[in-house]
């Protein structure tokens, strides 16, 4: 079983979108042996559902994020997940600071797995319009297919 955790700031836009895309694509591709979760670096929205704009954009593509709830990264996540994927460099730096040194090999930028955006970050769509949420979906879909190609 490969366990993957997606991390953004409040766990209401980017990381739950990545989790929803990953779950859906794994099911669609008939892949078993994967578990997915998402978390935030900050507890701003703990217990809340994903942002309604993220849910709406995801729903248009057949992804259901409605059952997800925001949580923060916990120390035990570093032990229990095989791969912890940060949405941007700030999240990655934060994770590197609190992750035990012997487990830091599990940390990476999510778009490291993207052929189109290999050194990029998934920008926060929170303060923008609908196009930002669609861009997040595009990036998550493309990068997740690469994750499955490399790990699946």
N, C-alpha and C positions, 0 to 999 in steps of 0.2 A: 504494500500500500504506500503510495506516494502522497504525502500531505503538503499542500501548498497554501500559504497565507499571503494575502494581498494587503498592503498597508498604504493608507493615505492619512490626511490630517484628522478629520472628524468621523470618518467611516460612514459618510452619507452620500457621496457622489462617485468618486473614482474607484475605490477599492470594492464597494458592493457591486458596482457595475462589472468589474473584472471577475468577481466571484460568480455572479449570475451568468456571464458569458461562458466562463470555464465549465460550470455545471451543465449548462445547456449543450455546449459543443461536445463535451465528453459523452453525454447521453446520446446525442445525435450521431456521433462517430462510433458508438458502441464500445467505448473505452471504459474498462472497469479498473479498479486498483488505484483510483485517485479520490482524494478528499480535498475539499476546498473550504476556506473560511476567509474572512476579512476582518480588519481591525484598524483603529486609528491611533495616531500618536498622542492625541489629546482627547479628554473625556467630555468635550463640548456637547455631544449628542447621544451619550450612552443610553441605550434602550430605545432609541428612536428608529423608525423606518427610514429607508433611503429617501433623499430629497425627491419630492413629487415630480420634478422636471426630469430627473434621472430615471425614475420609474416610467414616466410617459414615453421617453425616448426609447428605453429598453423594450417596453411593451409593443411599440410599433415594429420591432424586429423579432418579436416572439419570445423575449426574455421576461421572466417574472421575478422581480426583486421584492415584491410586497411582503414576503415572509422573513426577510432579513432584518436584523436589528443591530444597531451600532454598538460596538464595544471598543475597549482600548487594548493595546498590546500588553500582554502579561509576561512576566519572566519565564513562565513555563512554556510559552510559545516557542522559545528558542530551542528547547529540548524536543518538543513534540512535533514540530514541523520540519520537513525535509528541505523546503525551499521557502524563503520569505522574500517576497517581491515588493519593492518600494515603487511608488508611482513617480517620485522625483528625487533629486539629489539631496534635498533637505531631509526627506524621510529616511533615506539611506544613511545619511550622516548621523541622524538621531538614533537609528537602530544600531549602528556600529558603536555608538557610545555606550549603550546599555546592554549590548549583547556580550555574553562571556566570550573571551578571546578565542577559545577552542571551538566555538560554534559560528564564528563570523563567516566561514566559508559558505554558509547557507544563505547569506544575504546577497541580493543583487537588485539592480534596477529592472523593472518589468520589461522595459523596452530593449534591454540587452538581447532579448529573444526576438526582436523585430528585424526583419531584413530591410524594411523601409526607414526605420527610425532607430537604428541600433544604439546610438549614443544619446538618444533623446529622452525626454521626460513626458509624462502625460500631464498636460496642463490642467489646472483646476478650473472647471467650468462654472463654479458656484456664482461668480459675479458677472457672468456673461449671459449670452442668449442661448437659444436652442441649438445653434450650430456647434457650440462647444460640447454639448452632451453627445451629439452625433459623432463628433471627432473622437471623443473618448471611446465610444463604442467601436468605431473603425479601428483604432489603435489596439484595443483589447482583443478584438476578433483576430486581427492579423498576428499579434504577438502570441496569443494563446495557441493558435495553430502551430506556430514554431515550437512552443513549449512541448506540445504533444509530439511533434516530429522528433524532438531531441530526447524526450524522456519516455515517450509512449512505447 
